[in-house]
Amino acid sequence: MENLENRTTEQIRRLIRTGKFMRPTTGLCDKYLQANLVIISQKSAFDFLLFCHRNPKPCPILDVTDVGSFEPKMVAPGADLRTDLPLYNIFQNGELLEKVRDIRQYWRDDFVAFLIGCSFSFEAAMIEANLPVRHIEENKNVPMYISNIPCETAGSFSGDLVVSMRPFTPIQAIKAVEITSKFPKAHGAPIHFGDPTKIGISNINKPDFGDQVSIKDEEIPVFWACGVTPQLAIKNSGVNFAITHAPGYMFITDIKA
């Protein structure tokens, strides 16, 4: 893989659009916000907007497109949400139908797209503070888990909170709280650290999304609210059709973190 360190956000999106970058986006454009994506019909958009409003920790909204528009004008003018993410999930009647690299064939004039903040956006600050980010060190996707923490319901949208995990020593965890609390658009401070069973995670070595990472003897798992949460809400809602990013394969915005 070529060195992407000095690429602009627009250049990275172009690489994704042309199929030259197809991996999880952790570590890319580290000074800029990355975003989760949810695309649903105008008919369901208000209820989903209300779900995000009632659950701002996992669903900090960065942009909402005009009906039928695939351009996120507020966060990346000129970008194309149909092509500029490395991998998408297609949902039909609440069930995951398939994963695709391009959604132009699925686009409809009644679609509304939501871009939601992502915890990848604060990882550069962690690294600058000499905190280890294990999934980057191990060249993996971040581990994500379905917790037993219920979200606030809005219309047909409901479900439990999804969390991402990064392991730290207790002293490092305190520093991580201080750093990430400054990033409210990227889920902010963690929601739990320590015993994963306290939030309904029975096996820390089997994430529901992403990859398992190593946890050293002196480390504890630290959990952040995650923008994959809306995908559970979509499954529970049974909406007839929806498109999201695949977990870990985010949209790169032009907005500084």
C-alpha positions in Angstrom: 0.0 0.0 0.0 1.4 3.4 -1.0 2.0 6.0 1.7 -1.2 7.9 2.2 0.0 10.2 5.0 0.2 13.4 3.0 -2.9 12.8 0.9 -5.7 15.3 1.1 -9.2 14.3 2.0 -10.3 14.8 -1.6 -7.5 12.6 -2.8 -8.3 9.8 -0.4 -12.0 9.9 -1.5 -10.9 9.7 -5.1 -8.8 6.6 -4.3 -11.8 5.1 -2.6 -14.1 6.0 -5.5 -11.8 4.4 -8.1 -11.3 1.2 -6.1 -7.7 1.9 -5.2 -8.4 1.9 -1.4 -10.7 -0.7 0.0 -9.7 -1.2 3.6 -11.0 0.2 6.9 -10.3 3.9 7.2 -8.8 4.0 10.6 -5.6 6.2 10.6 -6.5 8.1 7.4 -6.5 11.9 7.3 -6.0 12.0 11.0 -6.7 15.7 11.4 -10.2 15.4 9.9 -13.6 14.0 11.1 -14.6 10.6 9.8 -18.3 9.8 9.6 -20.7 6.9 9.8 -23.4 6.8 7.1 -27.1 6.1 7.2 -29.3 6.4 4.1 -33.1 6.0 4.4 -36.2 7.1 2.7 -37.7 10.5 3.3 -40.7 8.8 4.9 -38.5 7.4 7.7 -36.1 10.3 7.9 -37.8 12.3 10.7 -38.1 9.4 13.0 -34.4 8.6 12.4 -33.5 12.3 13.0 -35.4 12.1 16.3 -33.5 8.9 17.2 -30.2 10.7 16.7 -31.4 13.7 18.7 -32.5 11.5 21.6 -29.2 9.5 21.5 -26.5 12.1 20.8 -23.7 10.0 22.3 -23.7 7.3 19.6 -25.3 9.5 17.0 -23.7 13.0 16.8 -25.0 14.4 13.5 -22.4 16.1 11.2 -24.6 16.5 8.1 -28.0 15.7 6.6 -28.4 15.9 2.9 -31.3 17.3 1.0 -33.9 14.7 -0.2 -32.5 12.9 -3.3 -29.0 14.5 -3.0 -25.9 12.3 -2.6 -23.7 15.3 -2.0 -22.8 16.1 1.7 -22.6 19.9 1.1 -21.9 20.8 4.7 -18.9 18.5 5.4 -17.5 17.6 1.9 -18.8 19.7 -1.0 -18.4 17.9 -4.3 -18.2 14.4 -2.7 -20.4 11.6 -3.7 -21.9 9.4 -0.9 -22.7 6.7 -3.5 -19.0 6.0 -4.3 -16.8 7.6 -1.6 -16.9 5.0 1.1 -14.9 1.7 0.8 -17.7 -0.6 1.7 -21.5 -0.3 2.2 -24.2 -2.5 3.9 -27.5 -2.9 2.1 -30.5 -3.6 4.4 -33.9 -4.9 3.2 -36.8 -5.2 5.6 -34.4 -4.8 8.5 -32.1 -7.6 7.4 -28.5 -7.3 6.0 -28.9 -8.2 2.4 -25.3 -7.7 1.1 -22.1 -5.7 1.2 -21.2 -3.6 -1.9 -18.4 -1.2 -3.0 -20.7 1.2 -4.9 -24.4 2.1 -4.3 -25.2 4.1 -7.5 -27.5 1.3 -8.7 -29.4 1.5 -5.5 -29.8 5.2 -5.3 -33.4 6.7 -5.1 -34.8 10.2 -5.4 -36.5 9.9 -2.0 -33.3 9.1 -0.1 -32.0 11.2 2.8 -28.4 10.6 3.9 -27.2 11.2 7.5 -23.5 11.5 8.4 -22.7 10.7 12.0 -19.4 11.3 13.9 -16.9 8.5 14.3 -14.4 7.7 17.1 -11.6 7.2 14.5 -11.5 11.0 14.6 -9.9 11.2 18.0 -7.3 8.5 17.5 -4.7 10.9 16.1 -4.9 12.9 19.4 -4.4 9.7 21.3 -1.3 8.8 19.3 0.1 12.3 19.7 -0.3 11.8 23.5 1.7 8.5 23.2 -1.3 6.4 23.9 -1.4 3.0 22.1 -4.2 2.5 19.6 -4.1 -1.3 19.4 -6.1 -1.9 16.3 -3.9 0.5 14.4 -0.7 -1.1 15.8 -2.0 -4.5 14.7 -3.4 -3.3 11.4 -6.9 -4.4 12.2 -10.4 -2.9 12.3 -11.5 -1.6 15.7 -13.4 -4.2 17.8 -17.1 -3.3 18.3 -19.7 -5.0 20.6 -23.4 -4.9 21.2 -24.0 -3.8 24.8 -27.0 -4.2 27.0 -27.5 -0.4 27.3 -30.8 0.6 25.7 -31.1 3.6 23.5 -34.0 6.0 23.6 -36.7 4.9 21.2 -38.0 7.2 18.4 -40.8 6.0 16.2 -39.9 2.6 14.9 -36.2 3.0 15.7 -34.9 1.3 18.9 -32.1 -0.9 20.1 -29.1 -1.3 22.3 -25.9 0.8 22.2 -23.0 -0.5 20.2 -19.6 0.3 21.6 -16.0 0.4 20.3 -13.2 -0.8 22.5 -9.5 0.2 23.0 -7.4 -1.3 25.7 -5.3 0.8 28.1 -3.6 0.7 31.4 -5.6 2.5 34.1 -3.3 5.5 34.0 -3.6 5.6 30.2 -7.4 5.3 30.5 -7.6 8.4 32.5 -5.6 10.3 29.9 -7.9 8.8 27.2 -10.9 10.2 29.0 -9.3 13.7 29.1 -8.5 13.6 25.4 -11.7 12.2 24.0 -14.0 14.4 26.1 -12.8 17.2 23.8 -14.3 15.5 20.8 -18.1 15.6 21.2 -18.7 15.2 17.5 -16.8 11.9 17.6 -18.7 10.3 20.6 -16.7 12.2 23.3 -15.6 10.5 26.5 -16.0 6.7 27.0 -19.1 5.3 28.5 -17.5 2.4 30.4 -14.2 0.9 31.3 -13.2 -2.3 33.1 -15.4 -5.4 33.4 -17.2 -5.9 30.0 -19.9 -8.1 31.5 -21.2 -5.1 33.3 -22.5 -3.8 29.9 -23.6 -7.2 28.6 -20.4 -8.3 26.8 -19.8 -11.9 27.6 -16.7 -12.5 25.6 -14.3 -9.6 24.9 -12.4 -11.8 22.4 -15.4 -12.1 20.1 -16.5 -8.7 18.9 -19.8 -8.4 17.1 -18.1 -6.2 14.5 -14.5 -5.5 13.5 -11.5 -7.5 14.7 -10.3 -9.0 18.0 -7.2 -7.1 19.3 -4.7 -8.2 22.0 -5.3 -7.0 25.6 -2.1 -7.0 27.7 -2.2 -8.3 31.3 -1.9 -4.8 32.8 -4.6 -3.3 30.5 -8.4 -2.8 30.9 -10.9 -2.5 28.0 -12.2 1.0 27.6 -15.5 1.5 25.7 -16.9 4.4 23.6 -20.3 4.8 22.1 -20.2 3.8 18.5 -21.9 5.0 15.3 -22.8 1.4 14.3 -25.6 1.8 16.8 -28.1 3.0 14.1 -27.6 -0.2 12.2 -29.2 -2.2 15.1 -32.0 0.4 15.1 -32.5 -0.1 11.4 -32.7 -3.9 11.9 -35.2 -3.4 14.7 -37.3 -0.9 12.7 -37.8 -3.3 9.8 -37.6 -0.3 7.3 -38.1 -1.7 3.8 -34.7 -0.4 2.5 -31.7 1.3 4.0 -28.0 1.7 3.2 -25.2 2.2 5.7 -21.4 2.1 5.8 -19.9 -1.2 6.7 -18.5 -1.0 10.2 -15.0 0.5 10.1 -15.3 1.7 6.5 -16.1 5.3 7.0 -16.6 8.5 5.0 -13.7 11.0 5.2 -15.0 14.6 5.6 -13.3 17.9 5.0 -14.0 19.1 8.5 -11.2 19.4 11.0 -11.5 17.2 14.1 
